């Protein structure tokens, strides 16, 4: 059995941020879980490397656009590695193969493309067109970039969204294309009602850095074609063997932030339907990470750089907080105070001390080995299959806390004094086996911790030993 997972490709004009980290972490947790259950997984990541912001930034820095995206793509690859996320494919939209396949895809979409003049609003920060109603609702100023919208008049190519609305609506309502969380499906259906045809090109005079439109040297592909089709081109479409491509794409689960859900749930399905392809099985949409209840923004100076957290506390602590305390679907809050409380009170105390405590008790009582066969509880499997990862983490942590209580109740350290020395090996076997079961369920979330705990208890060879240093030293 095979599964294809995708992460949204970030715009390569700056450093990775928390939202990018969430895409990668959620996809990686699901990948690791599926692998544990015997599924072969292909996970793609990449970078979106064309557009005016890339070009303008390169000019500002005195480098070529290609030099800028080469540097930033390498930085994103490094960041993904720092998160302990394991991908199988990395696509860059400046790759020659990707650009060639984009042009082939454009030709396949030709029956659904027409040329027209765009008269309306545009946000250079978003690199996106803005409807009259959105412009009016925002008083003519982009709420994210705090800049006035520009008025544009230019001739572009358009993709006919109107011809696919009924099929998209039916796919969402029937569950053929599941949108998670389910309440966001209703949001998409409401947006679909008035979704306009979308501009998929811009004149070279306006967009100097992009993939040239086939048979029109004056037009460059806009982001919807150039970036969205990465999920196909990385699999070799349309050149890949049809059977191989269909098997993978037919199982697709896509991880995106809620701010780009409308594009992935309306424009992207229209492209796929225009190509005669299946729609993704699931579009998994996560919320935003807030800072003290407020959306992170450079203008507000409240942006938390993920690498600042990793450098100070390590990757496992980062994964712990952002996979357990950041809700998989809803907006959630980050503060350094909350992070440090979770690290010291939960990760270091609940789990780090638990491992140290049981290893000490085992060694002191001459228990050197333990029999263990990993089993995943039905409830855990159900939660993880539903991709409710923060709930899954909470489920496991409940088991951690219950085990701490069980140790206090059984008091193996007191058994020798009570003349129950013969019972100690069986009690320790039971307690350590429970810990290893919990640890096995933690593997998708905290992969390095999982490995270390198995080493401590001899599952990877050797005898049970007491860790020389705590798994999570308290700060």
SULNOR-V121427 format. One record per residue. N is the residue number from 0. RES is the residue in one letter. D_LAST is the distance of its C-alpha to the last C-alpha in whole Angstrom. Layout:
# SULNOR-V121427
n;res;d_last
N;RES;D_LAST
N;RES;D_LAST
This chain:
# SULNOR-V121427
n;res;d_last
0;X;44
1;X;43
2;X;40
3;X;40
4;X;36
5;X;36
6;X;33
7;X;35
8;X;35
9;X;33
10;X;35
11;X;35
12;X;35
13;X;31
14;X;28
15;X;26
16;X;25
17;X;23
18;X;26
19;X;27
20;X;24
21;X;25
22;X;28
23;X;27
24;X;25
25;X;27
26;X;30
27;X;28
28;X;27
29;X;31
30;X;32
31;X;30
32;X;31
33;X;34
34;X;34
35;X;33
36;X;36
37;X;39
38;X;39
39;X;39
40;X;37
41;X;38
42;X;35
43;X;36
44;X;34
45;X;35
46;X;36
47;X;38
48;X;40
49;X;43
50;X;44
51;X;44
52;X;41
53;X;40
54;X;44
55;X;43
56;X;40
57;X;41
58;X;44
59;X;42
60;X;40
61;X;43
62;X;42
63;X;44
64;X;43
65;X;43
66;X;41
67;X;38
68;X;38
69;X;38
70;X;35
71;X;33
72;X;34
73;X;32
74;X;29
75;X;29
76;X;30
77;X;27
78;X;24
79;X;26
80;X;25
81;X;21
82;X;21
83;X;23
84;X;26
85;X;29
86;X;32
87;X;36
88;X;37
89;X;36
90;X;39
91;X;40
92;X;42
93;X;44
94;X;44
95;X;48
96;X;48
97;X;47
98;X;49
99;X;52
100;X;51
101;X;50
102;X;54
103;X;55
104;X;53
105;X;55
106;X;58
107;X;58
108;X;57
109;X;60
110;X;62
111;X;59
112;X;59
113;X;61
114;X;61
115;X;61
116;X;60
117;X;57
118;X;57
119;X;54
120;X;51
121;X;48
122;X;44
123;X;44
124;X;40
125;X;40
126;X;43
127;X;44
128;X;48
129;X;47
130;X;50
131;X;52
132;X;51
133;X;47
134;X;48
135;X;50
136;X;47
137;X;44
138;X;47
139;X;47
140;X;44
141;X;41
142;X;38
143;X;36
144;X;37
145;X;39
146;X;42
147;X;45
148;X;47
149;X;49
150;X;53
151;X;54
152;X;57
153;X;58
154;X;59
155;X;57
156;X;57
157;X;56
158;X;55
159;X;57
160;X;54
161;X;57
162;X;58
163;X;55
164;X;54
165;X;56
166;X;55
167;X;51
168;X;51
169;X;53
170;X;50
171;X;47
172;X;49
173;X;50
174;X;47
175;X;48
176;X;45
177;X;43
178;X;40
179;X;37
180;X;36
181;X;40
182;X;40
183;X;39
184;X;42
185;X;44
186;X;43
187;X;44
188;X;48
189;X;48
190;X;47
191;X;50
192;X;53
193;X;53
194;X;51
195;X;53
196;X;54
197;X;52
198;X;52
199;X;51
200;X;53
201;X;53
202;X;55
203;X;54
204;X;55
205;X;52
206;X;50
207;X;50
208;X;48
209;X;48
210;X;50
211;X;54
212;X;56
213;X;58
214;X;62
215;X;61
216;X;60
217;X;59
218;X;56
219;X;53
220;X;51
221;X;48
222;X;45
223;X;46
224;X;48
225;X;46
226;X;43
227;X;43
228;X;45
229;X;43
230;X;42
231;X;46
232;X;46
233;X;43
234;X;45
235;X;48
236;X;50
237;X;53
238;X;54
239;X;52
240;X;54
241;X;54
242;X;53
243;X;50
244;X;49
245;X;50
246;X;48
247;X;45
248;X;46
249;X;47
250;X;44
251;X;42
252;X;38
253;X;37
254;X;34
255;X;34
256;X;32
257;X;34
258;X;35
259;X;37
260;X;38
261;X;42
262;X;43
263;X;42
264;X;43
265;X;47
266;X;47
267;X;46
268;X;48
269;X;51
270;X;51
271;X;50
272;X;53
273;X;55
274;X;55
275;X;56
276;X;52
277;X;50
278;X;48
279;X;44
280;X;43
281;X;40
282;X;39
283;X;35
284;X;34
285;X;30
286;X;29
287;X;27
288;X;24
289;X;24
290;X;22
291;X;22
292;X;25
293;X;27
294;X;28
295;X;26
296;X;28
297;X;29
298;X;31
299;X;29
300;X;26
301;X;23
302;X;23
303;X;19
304;X;20
305;X;19
306;X;18
307;X;16
308;X;13
309;X;14
310;X;14
311;X;10
312;X;9
313;X;12
314;X;15
315;X;15
316;X;12
317;X;15
318;X;17
319;X;16
320;X;15
321;X;19
322;X;21
323;X;20
324;X;19
325;X;21
326;X;25
327;X;27
328;X;30
329;X;29
330;X;27
331;X;24
332;X;21
333;X;18
334;X;16
335;X;12
336;X;12
337;X;13
338;X;11
339;X;8
340;X;10
341;X;11
342;X;9
343;X;7
344;X;10
345;X;13
346;X;12
347;X;9
348;X;11
349;X;15
350;X;15
351;X;13
352;X;14
353;X;18
354;X;18
355;X;17
356;X;19
357;X;22
358;X;22
359;X;22
360;X;25
361;X;27
362;X;27
363;X;28
364;X;31
365;X;32
366;X;32
367;X;31
368;X;32
369;X;32
370;X;35
371;X;33
372;X;35
373;X;33
374;X;34
375;X;33
376;X;34
377;X;36
378;X;34
379;X;31
380;X;34
381;X;36
382;X;33
383;X;32
384;X;35
385;X;35
386;X;32
387;X;30
388;X;27
389;X;25
390;X;27
391;X;27
392;X;23
393;X;23
394;X;26
395;X;24
396;X;21
397;X;24
398;X;25
399;X;21
400;X;21
401;X;25
402;X;24
403;X;22
404;X;24
405;X;27
406;X;25
407;X;25
408;X;29
409;X;30
410;X;29
411;X;29
412;X;28
413;X;31
414;X;34
415;X;35
416;X;36
417;X;38
418;X;40
419;X;39
420;X;37
421;X;39
422;X;37
423;X;34
424;X;35
425;X;36
426;X;33
427;X;30
428;X;32
429;X;32
430;X;28
431;X;27
432;X;30
433;X;28
434;X;24
435;X;26
436;X;28
437;X;25
438;X;23
439;X;26
440;X;26
441;X;23
442;X;24
443;X;25
444;X;22
445;X;19
446;X;22
447;X;20
448;X;18
449;X;22
450;X;23
451;X;20
452;X;21
453;X;25
454;X;25
455;X;23
456;X;26
457;X;28
458;X;29
459;X;30
460;X;32
461;X;31
462;X;30
463;X;27
464;X;24
465;X;21
466;X;18
467;X;18
468;X;14
469;X;12
470;X;13
471;X;9
472;X;6
473;X;4
474;X;0
